[in-house]
Amino acid sequence: MSTKTILVVTDNVPNQINGVVTTFKNLEDHAGLDGYRVVYLDPGQFPHFACPGYPEVQLCWPHGISTKIKAIQPSYIHIATEGPVGLFARWWCERNNVPYNTSYHTDFAKFLKTMYHVPESWTWWYLRWFHKHSHRVLVTTESIRQDLLTRGFANLRVWTRGVDRTIFKSSHRGETVAGRPVLLSVGRVSVEKGLDDFCQLDMPGAIKIVVGDGPYRRELQRRYPDILFAGTKTGTDLARYYAQADVFVFASRADTFGVVNIEALACGTPVAAYPVPGPMDIVEPGLTGFLNDNLELATRQCLTLDRADVETASLQWTWAECWHIFEENLVDCSVA
């Protein structure tokens, strides 16, 4: 079987902890089994610097990207992000009449407005232009697909996500503290994640834990000294936090999916979230969690759910299906 090369162009450095990096790391094994090789172009391959106000994000001027793409000789090009590296790769493809596909992972309009006060209309104009000539735009959920259709996007395909069940499983759950529910949040600790809403939940006696790191952590620790900030956790260490929690609280309104939600479900932990795209496509109300604009009410309702039912319902999320959808939407670029 000849090896086919998929070039993934991303503005995420490999050691970042987020949904985009997690997705492609998990796809690599499945791609390899089917005779593909996955290679990356990312900011770490060019002179780069930390994004102001968001140091874990690296920005770069990808000078020489044409030479790098030609040296890789990809069979397929997937542009995963809309930042500088993705933009230059798009420019190269358009200039050389090379077909490519893209994916939409982040609500950048909401993110840039929250972080840098950029008008949402400006960002939506850019995103429509960026994805305009993509052979296929892969999006995380049906809700996101419907939203983008109303905003003038085309060639959209829902691209699911998965869970590594060798790591994320309910068997990590140990003894619990009677009468003291454990509430958990996992993710980047940044302003747009809605963590103040999590920290302010009025549930006397509850143990609240934030797993993750980011630019907003120091401020949150100052405001909420009674909350445990555990820092970044991965693998089995992270799975233990999910399994030990009684409710996973997802307070973000800006994510397009939230892989952390399905990781929690795989550990038998129900999800409380706002009724927004992402959670609306993941949570089955009354079975795997509750959605409510009153996040405290949703959290309290989750305490009544059967953890075994939650874990069983989560079996639909697989990386094999994620890879299958990704593969069937690749477009042969035939770079000479």
Sine and cosine of phi, psi and omega as CSV:
sin_phi,cos_phi,sin_psi,cos_psi,sin_omega,cos_omega
0.00,0.00,0.85,-0.53,0.01,-1.00
-0.96,0.27,0.58,-0.82,-0.03,-1.00
-1.00,0.09,0.78,-0.63,0.05,-1.00
-0.97,-0.25,0.68,-0.74,-0.10,-1.00
-0.98,-0.21,0.83,-0.55,0.11,-0.99
-0.98,-0.21,0.87,-0.49,0.10,-1.00
-1.00,-0.06,0.88,-0.47,0.07,-1.00
-0.97,-0.22,0.88,-0.47,0.01,-1.00
-0.99,-0.16,0.84,-0.54,-0.11,-0.99
-0.59,-0.81,0.53,-0.85,0.09,-1.00
-1.00,-0.09,0.23,0.97,0.09,-1.00
-0.98,-0.19,0.72,-0.69,0.12,-0.99
-0.98,0.19,0.46,-0.89,-0.15,-0.99
-0.86,0.51,-0.47,0.88,-0.06,-1.00
-1.00,0.00,0.07,1.00,0.10,-1.00
-0.92,0.38,0.52,-0.86,0.06,-1.00
-0.93,-0.36,0.99,-0.17,0.05,-1.00
-0.38,-0.92,0.06,-1.00,-0.10,-1.00
-0.91,0.41,-0.55,0.84,-0.01,-1.00
-0.91,0.41,-0.76,0.65,-0.01,-1.00
-0.89,0.45,-0.69,0.72,0.02,-1.00
-0.85,0.52,-0.68,0.74,-0.03,-1.00
-0.87,0.48,-0.77,0.64,-0.08,-1.00
-0.96,0.30,-0.52,0.86,0.08,-1.00
-0.89,0.46,-0.64,0.77,-0.02,-1.00
-0.97,0.25,-0.44,0.90,0.03,-1.00
-0.96,0.27,-0.44,0.90,-0.11,-0.99
-0.84,0.54,-0.71,0.71,-0.03,-1.00
-0.88,0.47,-0.70,0.72,0.00,-1.00
-0.92,0.40,-0.62,0.78,0.04,-1.00
-0.89,0.46,-0.68,0.73,0.00,-1.00
-0.88,0.48,-0.63,0.78,0.01,-1.00
-0.90,0.43,-0.44,0.90,-0.01,-1.00
-0.99,-0.17,0.26,0.97,0.11,-0.99
1.00,0.06,0.38,0.92,0.03,-1.00
-0.94,-0.34,0.45,-0.89,0.15,-0.99
-0.89,-0.47,0.77,-0.64,0.00,-1.00
-0.96,-0.27,0.83,-0.56,0.08,-1.00
-0.82,-0.58,0.33,-0.94,-0.13,-0.99
-0.80,-0.60,0.53,-0.85,0.33,-0.94
-0.91,-0.42,0.84,-0.55,-0.06,-1.00
-0.59,-0.81,0.17,-0.98,-0.06,-1.00
-0.86,0.52,-0.44,0.90,-0.01,-1.00
-0.91,0.42,-0.25,0.97,0.00,-1.00
-1.00,-0.06,0.07,1.00,0.02,-1.00
-0.71,-0.71,0.32,-0.95,0.14,-0.99
-0.84,0.55,0.79,-0.61,-0.11,-0.99
-0.65,-0.76,0.23,-0.97,0.00,-1.00
-0.52,-0.85,0.34,-0.94,-0.04,-1.00
-0.96,0.30,0.65,-0.76,0.05,-1.00
-0.92,0.39,0.77,-0.63,0.02,-1.00
-0.83,0.56,0.80,-0.60,0.01,-1.00
0.98,0.17,-0.06,1.00,-0.04,-1.00
-0.51,-0.86,0.93,0.37,-0.22,-0.97
-0.88,0.48,-0.41,0.91,0.00,-1.00
-0.96,0.27,-0.24,0.97,0.09,-1.00
-1.00,-0.02,0.80,-0.60,-0.02,-1.00
-0.97,-0.26,0.76,-0.65,0.05,-1.00
-0.95,-0.30,0.45,-0.89,-0.02,-1.00
-0.45,-0.89,0.24,-0.97,0.19,-0.98
-0.95,-0.33,0.98,-0.22,-0.18,-0.98
-0.98,0.21,0.88,0.48,0.03,-1.00
-0.91,0.42,0.70,-0.71,0.00,-1.00
1.00,0.05,0.22,0.98,-0.04,-1.00
-0.90,0.44,-0.52,0.86,0.02,-1.00
-0.87,0.49,-0.70,0.71,0.00,-1.00
-0.89,0.46,-0.66,0.75,-0.02,-1.00
-0.91,0.42,-0.68,0.73,-0.01,-1.00
-0.90,0.44,-0.69,0.72,-0.01,-1.00
-0.90,0.44,-0.59,0.80,0.00,-1.00
-0.92,0.38,-0.55,0.83,-0.01,-1.00
-0.96,0.29,-0.53,0.85,-0.05,-1.00
0.78,0.63,0.87,0.49,-0.06,-1.00
-0.94,0.33,0.51,-0.86,0.15,-0.99
-0.99,0.12,-0.49,0.87,-0.03,-1.00
-0.60,-0.80,0.55,-0.84,0.07,-1.00
-0.84,-0.55,0.83,-0.56,0.08,-1.00
-0.88,-0.48,0.87,-0.49,0.02,-1.00
-0.99,-0.12,0.94,-0.34,-0.19,-0.98
-1.00,0.04,-0.38,0.92,-0.09,-1.00
-0.65,-0.76,0.32,-0.95,-0.11,-0.99
-0.98,-0.20,0.27,0.96,0.01,-1.00
-0.99,0.16,-0.24,-0.97,-0.08,-1.00
-0.84,0.55,-0.69,0.73,-0.02,-1.00
-0.92,0.40,-0.71,0.71,0.06,-1.00
-0.88,0.48,-0.64,0.77,-0.01,-1.00
-0.90,0.44,-0.71,0.71,0.00,-1.00
-0.93,0.37,-0.60,0.80,0.06,-1.00
-0.90,0.43,-0.66,0.75,0.05,-1.00
-0.87,0.49,-0.71,0.70,0.03,-1.00
-0.84,0.54,-0.68,0.73,-0.02,-1.00
-0.91,0.42,-0.71,0.71,0.00,-1.00
-0.88,0.47,-0.71,0.71,-0.02,-1.00
-0.90,0.43,-0.67,0.74,-0.03,-1.00
-0.91,0.42,-0.55,0.84,-0.07,-1.00
-0.97,-0.23,0.19,0.98,0.00,-1.00
0.81,0.59,0.67,0.74,0.02,-1.00
-0.98,-0.20,0.87,-0.50,0.02,-1.00
-0.94,0.35,0.46,-0.89,-0.05,-1.00
-0.44,-0.90,0.26,-0.97,0.20,-0.98
-0.83,-0.56,0.17,-0.98,-0.10,-1.00
-0.67,-0.74,0.13,-0.99,0.14,-0.99
-0.65,-0.76,0.44,-0.90,-0.01,-1.00
-0.88,-0.47,0.93,-0.37,-0.12,-0.99
-0.94,-0.34,-0.49,0.87,-0.23,-0.97
-0.76,-0.65,0.64,-0.77,0.11,-0.99
-0.98,0.20,0.98,0.19,-0.07,-1.00
-0.91,0.42,-0.49,0.87,0.01,-1.00
-0.87,0.49,-0.73,0.69,0.02,-1.00
-0.94,0.33,-0.65,0.76,-0.02,-1.00
-0.88,0.47,-0.76,0.65,-0.05,-1.00
-0.93,0.36,-0.52,0.86,0.07,-1.00
-0.93,0.37,-0.67,0.74,-0.01,-1.00
-0.93,0.37,-0.69,0.72,-0.10,-0.99
-0.99,0.12,-0.64,0.77,-0.17,-0.99
-0.76,-0.65,0.16,0.99,0.07,-1.00
0.87,0.49,0.53,0.85,0.06,-1.00
-0.98,0.18,0.79,-0.62,0.01,-1.00
-0.83,0.56,0.71,-0.70,-0.04,-1.00
-0.87,0.49,-0.54,0.84,-0.02,-1.00
-0.89,0.46,-0.58,0.82,0.03,-1.00
-0.91,0.42,-0.72,0.70,-0.04,-1.00
-0.91,0.41,-0.65,0.76,0.00,-1.00
-0.90,0.43,-0.59,0.80,0.06,-1.00
-0.88,0.48,-0.72,0.69,-0.01,-1.00
-0.89,0.46,-0.71,0.70,-0.04,-1.00
-0.90,0.44,-0.65,0.76,0.06,-1.00
-0.88,0.48,-0.70,0.72,0.02,-1.00
-0.90,0.43,-0.68,0.73,-0.07,-1.00
-0.87,0.50,-0.68,0.73,-0.09,-1.00
-1.00,-0.05,0.02,1.00,-0.16,-0.99
-0.84,0.55,-0.66,0.75,-0.08,-1.00
-0.97,-0.24,0.21,0.98,0.02,-1.00
-0.92,0.38,0.70,-0.71,0.05,-1.00
-0.86,0.51,-0.62,0.79,0.05,-1.00
-0.44,-0.90,0.76,-0.65,0.06,-1.00
-0.98,-0.20,0.93,-0.38,-0.02,-1.00
-1.00,0.07,0.80,-0.60,-0.03,-1.00
-0.83,-0.56,0.37,-0.93,-0.20,-0.98
-0.97,0.23,-0.54,0.84,-0.10,-0.99
-0.56,-0.83,0.25,-0.97,0.05,-1.00
-0.91,0.42,-0.59,0.81,0.03,-1.00
-0.88,0.47,-0.67,0.75,0.03,-1.00
-0.91,0.40,-0.65,0.76,0.02,-1.00
-0.86,0.51,-0.71,0.70,0.00,-1.00
-0.90,0.44,-0.65,0.76,0.01,-1.00
-0.90,0.44,-0.69,0.72,-0.02,-1.00
-0.93,0.37,-0.56,0.83,0.07,-1.00
-0.86,0.51,-0.68,0.73,0.00,-1.00
-0.93,0.37,-0.31,0.95,-0.01,-1.00
-0.99,-0.12,0.12,0.99,0.11,-0.99
1.00,-0.09,0.22,0.98,0.05,-1.00
-0.99,0.12,0.37,-0.93,0.01,-1.00
-0.65,-0.76,0.12,-0.99,0.05,-1.00
0.85,0.53,0.71,0.71,-0.08,-1.00
-1.00,-0.09,0.63,-0.78,0.04,-1.00
-0.63,-0.77,0.77,-0.64,0.02,-1.00
-0.95,0.32,0.75,-0.66,-0.08,-1.00
-0.81,-0.59,0.96,-0.27,-0.13,-0.99
-0.95,0.30,0.01,-1.00,0.04,-1.00
-0.78,-0.63,0.13,-0.99,-0.07,-1.00
-0.64,-0.77,-0.05,-1.00,-0.03,-1.00
-0.70,-0.72,0.66,-0.75,0.11,-0.99
-1.00,0.09,0.98,-0.20,-0.11,-0.99
-0.98,0.17,-0.08,1.00,0.17,-0.99
-0.97,0.25,-0.30,0.95,0.00,-1.00
-0.95,-0.32,-0.79,0.62,-0.13,-0.99
-1.00,-0.07,0.97,-0.25,-0.05,-1.00
-0.42,-0.91,0.37,-0.93,-0.12,-0.99
-0.95,0.31,-0.32,0.95,-0.05,-1.00
-0.90,0.44,-0.20,0.98,0.05,-1.00
-0.97,0.24,-0.18,0.98,-0.07,-1.00
-0.95,0.31,0.76,-0.66,0.03,-1.00
-0.94,-0.34,-0.43,-0.90,0.00,-1.00
-0.93,0.37,0.58,-0.81,0.00,-1.00
-0.94,-0.33,0.30,-0.95,0.01,-1.00
-1.00,-0.02,0.92,-0.39,-0.06,-1.00
-0.85,0.52,0.76,-0.65,0.07,-1.00
0.98,0.20,0.01,1.00,-0.01,-1.00
-0.80,-0.60,1.00,0.04,-0.01,-1.00
-0.89,0.45,0.59,-0.81,0.03,-1.00
-0.98,-0.19,0.85,-0.52,0.03,-1.00
-0.95,-0.31,0.74,-0.67,-0.13,-0.99
-0.81,-0.59,0.63,-0.78,0.19,-0.98
-0.79,-0.61,0.69,-0.72,0.00,-1.00
-0.75,-0.66,0.72,-0.70,0.06,-1.00
0.50,-0.86,-0.08,-1.00,0.07,-1.00
-0.89,0.46,0.71,-0.71,0.02,-1.00
-1.00,-0.04,1.00,0.07,-0.05,-1.00
-0.63,-0.77,0.27,-0.96,-0.18,-0.98
-0.85,0.53,-0.66,0.75,-0.14,-0.99
-0.96,0.29,-0.09,1.00,-0.06,-1.00
-1.00,0.08,-0.03,1.00,0.08,-1.00
0.94,0.33,0.43,0.90,-0.12,-0.99
-0.94,0.35,-0.39,0.92,0.11,-0.99
-0.87,0.49,-0.61,0.79,0.02,-1.00
-0.89,0.46,-0.65,0.76,0.05,-1.00
-0.91,0.42,-0.74,0.67,-0.06,-1.00
-0.90,0.43,-0.47,0.88,-0.06,-1.00
-1.00,-0.03,0.05,1.00,0.03,-1.00
-0.83,0.56,0.79,-0.61,-0.06,-1.00
-1.00,0.00,0.99,0.12,0.01,-1.00
-0.72,-0.69,0.99,0.12,-0.05,-1.00
-0.80,0.60,0.72,-0.70,0.03,-1.00
1.00,-0.01,-0.29,0.96,-0.01,-1.00
-0.94,0.34,0.56,-0.83,0.11,-0.99
-0.99,-0.12,0.87,-0.50,-0.02,-1.00
-0.95,-0.30,0.76,-0.65,-0.04,-1.00
-0.78,-0.62,0.74,-0.67,0.10,-0.99
-0.93,-0.38,0.88,-0.47,0.07,-1.00
-0.97,-0.25,0.80,-0.60,-0.02,-1.00
0.71,-0.70,0.08,-1.00,-0.01,-1.00
-0.59,-0.81,0.25,-0.97,0.00,-1.00
0.32,-0.95,-0.01,-1.00,-0.14,-0.99
-0.92,0.38,-0.28,0.96,-0.06,-1.00
-0.99,-0.14,-0.03,1.00,-0.11,-0.99
-0.89,0.45,-0.74,0.68,-0.05,-1.00
-0.86,0.50,-0.66,0.75,0.01,-1.00
-0.91,0.41,-0.67,0.74,0.03,-1.00
-0.90,0.43,-0.65,0.76,0.02,-1.00
-0.89,0.45,-0.58,0.81,0.04,-1.00
-0.93,0.37,-0.65,0.76,-0.06,-1.00
-0.97,0.25,-0.56,0.83,-0.14,-0.99
-0.79,-0.61,0.97,0.26,-0.09,-1.00
-0.92,0.38,-0.28,0.96,-0.03,-1.00
-1.00,0.08,-0.08,1.00,-0.04,-1.00
-1.00,-0.09,0.64,-0.77,0.02,-1.00
-1.00,0.08,0.85,-0.52,0.09,-1.00
-0.97,-0.26,0.95,-0.32,-0.17,-0.99
-1.00,-0.02,-0.14,0.99,-0.05,-1.00
0.98,0.19,-0.15,-0.99,-0.04,-1.00
-0.97,0.24,0.72,-0.69,0.06,-1.00
-0.75,-0.66,0.54,-0.84,0.03,-1.00
-0.67,-0.74,0.22,-0.97,0.11,-0.99
0.84,0.54,-0.67,-0.74,-0.06,-1.00
-0.89,0.46,-0.58,0.81,0.04,-1.00
-0.86,0.52,-0.69,0.73,0.03,-1.00
-0.92,0.40,-0.68,0.74,-0.01,-1.00
-0.85,0.52,-0.60,0.80,0.02,-1.00
-0.90,0.43,-0.62,0.79,0.05,-1.00
-0.90,0.43,-0.71,0.71,0.04,-1.00
-0.85,0.53,-0.75,0.66,-0.10,-0.99
-0.92,0.39,-0.55,0.83,-0.05,-1.00
-0.98,0.20,-0.34,0.94,0.00,-1.00
-0.96,0.29,0.54,-0.84,0.10,-1.00
-1.00,0.03,-0.52,0.85,0.05,-1.00
-0.62,-0.79,0.71,-0.71,0.16,-0.99
-0.99,-0.11,0.86,-0.52,-0.07,-1.00
-0.96,-0.27,0.89,-0.45,-0.01,-1.00
-0.95,-0.32,0.98,-0.19,-0.15,-0.99
-1.00,-0.08,0.00,1.00,-0.06,-1.00
-0.97,0.23,0.63,-0.78,0.15,-0.99
-0.94,-0.34,0.03,1.00,-0.14,-0.99
-0.95,-0.30,-0.17,0.99,-0.03,-1.00
-0.99,0.15,0.48,-0.88,0.04,-1.00
-1.00,-0.07,-0.17,0.98,0.05,-1.00
-0.48,-0.87,-0.98,0.20,-0.07,-1.00
0.99,-0.12,0.98,0.21,0.03,-1.00
-0.82,0.57,-0.50,0.87,0.00,-1.00
-0.85,0.53,-0.50,0.87,0.01,-1.00
-0.89,0.45,-0.73,0.68,-0.05,-1.00
-0.97,0.23,-0.41,0.91,0.13,-0.99
-0.91,0.42,-0.66,0.75,0.04,-1.00
-0.89,0.45,-0.71,0.70,-0.01,-1.00
-0.87,0.50,-0.63,0.78,0.00,-1.00
-0.89,0.46,-0.40,0.92,0.05,-1.00
-1.00,-0.04,0.11,0.99,0.04,-1.00
1.00,0.10,0.16,0.99,-0.08,-1.00
-0.99,-0.14,0.87,-0.50,-0.01,-1.00
-0.93,0.36,0.39,-0.92,-0.09,-1.00
-0.92,-0.38,0.77,-0.64,0.16,-0.99
-0.95,-0.30,0.78,-0.62,-0.07,-1.00
-0.44,-0.90,0.16,-0.99,0.12,-0.99
-0.98,0.20,0.44,-0.90,0.02,-1.00
-0.98,0.17,0.96,0.28,-0.04,-1.00
-0.77,-0.64,0.31,-0.95,0.04,-1.00
-0.79,0.62,0.62,-0.78,-0.13,-0.99
0.96,-0.28,-1.00,0.08,0.07,-1.00
-0.83,0.55,-0.59,0.81,0.00,-1.00
-0.89,0.46,-0.46,0.89,-0.03,-1.00
-1.00,-0.07,-0.15,0.99,-0.06,-1.00
-0.95,-0.31,-0.76,0.65,-0.13,-0.99
-0.98,0.19,0.77,-0.64,0.13,-0.99
-0.99,-0.16,0.98,-0.19,-0.11,-0.99
-0.81,0.58,0.74,-0.67,-0.01,-1.00
1.00,0.08,-0.14,0.99,0.02,-1.00
-0.86,-0.50,-0.81,0.58,-0.03,-1.00
-0.93,-0.37,0.01,1.00,0.02,-1.00
0.29,-0.96,-0.23,-0.97,0.04,-1.00
-0.62,-0.79,0.56,-0.83,0.05,-1.00
-0.88,-0.47,0.75,-0.66,-0.02,-1.00
-0.29,-0.96,0.60,-0.80,0.11,-0.99
-0.91,0.41,-0.33,0.94,0.16,-0.99
-1.00,-0.05,1.00,-0.07,-0.12,-0.99
-0.91,0.42,-0.51,0.86,0.03,-1.00
-0.91,0.42,-0.67,0.74,0.02,-1.00
-0.89,0.45,-0.70,0.71,0.03,-1.00
-0.86,0.51,-0.64,0.77,0.00,-1.00
-0.91,0.41,-0.71,0.70,0.01,-1.00
-0.89,0.45,-0.63,0.78,0.01,-1.00
-0.90,0.43,-0.58,0.82,-0.01,-1.00
-0.88,0.47,-0.46,0.89,-0.02,-1.00
-0.91,0.40,-0.23,0.97,-0.02,-1.00
-1.00,-0.05,-0.09,1.00,-0.14,-0.99
-1.00,0.09,0.41,-0.91,0.02,-1.00
-1.00,0.07,0.87,-0.50,-0.07,-1.00
-0.91,0.42,-0.55,0.84,0.02,-1.00
-0.91,0.42,-0.64,0.77,0.04,-1.00
-0.91,0.42,-0.62,0.78,0.02,-1.00
-0.88,0.48,-0.74,0.67,-0.02,-1.00
-0.89,0.45,-0.69,0.72,0.00,-1.00
-0.88,0.48,-0.69,0.73,-0.02,-1.00
-0.91,0.40,-0.39,0.92,-0.05,-1.00
-0.98,0.22,-0.15,0.99,-0.10,-0.99
-0.91,0.42,-0.25,0.97,0.02,-1.00
-0.93,0.37,-0.34,0.94,-0.09,-1.00
-1.00,-0.03,0.95,-0.32,-0.04,-1.00
-0.73,-0.68,0.57,-0.82,0.07,-1.00
-0.95,0.30,-0.41,0.91,0.05,-1.00
-0.89,0.46,-0.70,0.71,0.03,-1.00
-0.93,0.37,-0.61,0.79,0.05,-1.00
-0.85,0.52,-0.73,0.69,0.02,-1.00
-0.91,0.42,-0.66,0.75,-0.01,-1.00
-0.84,0.54,-0.72,0.70,0.00,-1.00
-0.91,0.41,-0.67,0.75,0.01,-1.00
-0.88,0.48,-0.72,0.70,-0.05,-1.00
-0.90,0.44,-0.69,0.72,-0.09,-1.00
-0.94,0.34,-0.21,0.98,0.01,-1.00
-0.95,-0.30,0.14,0.99,0.12,-0.99
-0.94,0.35,0.52,-0.86,0.04,-1.00
-0.83,-0.56,0.79,-0.62,-0.04,-1.00
-0.89,0.45,0.85,-0.53,-0.05,-1.00
-0.99,-0.15,-0.34,0.94,0.09,-1.00
0.75,0.66,0.81,0.58,0.03,-1.00
-0.96,0.29,0.81,-0.59,-0.01,-1.00
-0.99,0.12,0.00,0.00,0.00,0.00
